[in-house]
Amino acid sequence: MINYKYLTNFFIISAGIIMAFILNNNSVQKTNSKPIELLDANVKKNNFIIIGNLSAELPIGWVQEVPKSSMRLTQFKLPSNDSQYSDAELSVFNAIGGSTQDNLDRWYKQFDQIDGITSKEKARVRDFSIAGMKITITDLKGTFTGGGMPMSQSVRKENYRLLAAILETTNEKYYFKLIGHENVIDNWAVSFGEFVGNLRQI
């Protein structure tokens, strides 16, 4: 059976990416603003941060944290507004190897389904071309079973959701992987879409 709320939410995320891109471009044309100052990676200036060779507008409510792993460029906490659910976590990577599909497949294998459909079949995927970058977003719900690293501990977290974006810039790829309970992700889904839509190469 089709989950229409889930489908609608996915298209809202897509619309958020497109709208953020349009508003960003219109703002540049109307204000003739100066280029963002080049800062060290992951340093905040006002509400902008630099992630590798990308600039990003930090959404209200997101908390930038020290990465748990040296493999991560940075990470963010997206707070839960319900004490029974843990905060969601957005991790950002680059230079992790493999094709876009290879990495999507690896993430899908971190989720189990109960309806006989594979996570790959259940996942929703959409491609964009924005500001000279190819962007692939994916959205998946299921039981999260672990972080995907060879020595990581197996877990089983039901009703979890993955929202992720892979950006292909001129020289490299960036991976944005958001995981948390679906009730928490639902609150931040539009914010995630706007964040991705506002990413720019510097």
N, C-alpha and C positions, 0 to 999 in steps of 0.2 A: 504494500500500500504506500502511496506517495505521501510523504510528510510535507504538506503544503506550507506550514509555518517555517520549516527548515528551508524549503526552496525559496520562499519569499525573502527570508533573511539573507540568503546567499546573494540574491539579486540586489538587495539593499546595499550589501557590502560592495558589490560591483559598481553600483551607482555612486557610492561614496568615493570610490577611487576616481571615477570619471569627473564627478563634481569638483573634487579637490583639485584635479588637474586644471579644469576650466577656470576656477576661481584664482588659482595660483597664476595662470597666464594673464588673466584680466588684471590682476593686481600689479603685475610687472609692467604691463602696458600703460596703465593709468598713472601710477606713482613714479615711474622711472627710478625705482629704488636702486641703491648701490648694491653691488654684488656682496654676498655674505662673506665676511672675513674668514680666511682660512685659519682654522684652529687645530690644535692637536686632536687626535681621534677621541671621540666620546666626551668632549668638553662642551658644557652648555654655555650659550650666550643668549641672554634673554630667554625666549622659548625655542631657540634653535640649537640643535646639536650637530656635531660632525661625526659620522660613522664611516670610517675608511675614507673613500672618495665620494661619499654621499652627504648631502645636507638634508636635515629633516626638521620638521616642526614638531616639538614635543607636545603631545595632547595633554590637556588638563586632566589631572588625576593619575597619570602614569608616574611611576617612581623608578628612576634609573638606579641600578645597583652595581656593585662590584661583581664581575662575572665569576660564576662558580668554577669555571674551567678555563684554562689557557686557550682552548680552541675557540672560545667565544670572543667576538669583538666587544660586545656589551650585552646587557640584559636589562629587562624592565619588569617590575611588579605591577600588575593591574589588579588593584585591590577588590576583594569581595565585599559586598554590602550585607552579607548574611554570614553570621558566625559559624554556621554549620558547614560552610564551604571554604576551602583554602583559596588563597589568592591565585590568580592565573599568572603564568610566567611567559614572557616573550624573550626568546634567545635569538641572537643575531650572529651569523657565521659568514665567513667567506673562505675561499681556497680549500674546500673540503673534498673536492674531486667528484668525479662522476657526472653524468648528464643530468639535466633537469628531471627527466623521468626516473632515472636511477634513484635520485634522492626522494622523489615523491613515493616511489615504491617502498623504499626503506622506512619512511614515516608511516605508510599505510600498514606495514607489517607490525607496527607497534600497537595496533588496535585489533581487537577481536569483535566479531559480530555474532548475533544470536539468531539471525533469520536465514542463515544459509547463504547469504550473499557475501562475497569477499569485500574487504575494505576498499580495494581498488575499484570494484564495481560500484560501490556505494558512494565513493568520494565525488564531490562536484568540483569541476576544474574549469577555469576560464582564462584565456590569454588576452593580454592588452599590449598595445604599443604606445608608450607615453614618453615624451621628452627624450626620444632617442634610445629608450630602454624597452626591452621586451620584459613583460611582467606576467608571470603565471601565478594565479591564486588557486588555492584548494581549500575545501571545507569538508570535514569528516566528523561524524559522531560514532561513538562505540565505547568499548571497554579498553581503557589504556593499560598496556601491559609492561611498559618499561621505557627507559630512556634510549635504548637502541645501541648503547656502547657494549663492546664485548664482555666487559667485567661488571656491567651494571646489574643491580639487583632487580629481579622480576617483581612486578607489582600487579595488582588488579584493581583498577579504579573505574567503576561503572559510571555511565552517563557523562563521559568526558567528551571534549570536543577539540579538534585541531583546526586552527586557522593558520594558513601559511602562505607566504609569498616568496617567489624566487625572482630576482631581478638580474637581468643580463645587461651590464653596462658595456661601454666600449672595450674595456680591458679585463673585466672579471665579473664574477657572479656574487650576489649577496643573498643570504637565506634568512628569512624572518619566520620563526616558528613559535606560534602562540598555542599553549596548551593549558587547559583547566577544566573545571566542571562546567557543563554546558550552561547552567544558570548564570555563572559568572561571565563566561565568554559572550553570552547573549547580550549582557549589559555593555560590553566593550566592542562588539562586532563593527558597528558603524564607525567608531573611533579608529579601529584598526584599518578600515577601508580608507578613511581620510588620511591617515598617517602614510599609508603606502602611496596614495595618489599625490601626496605632496613631496615625495622623495625626488631629489634632483642630483645630477652629477655635478661635481665642482672641479 
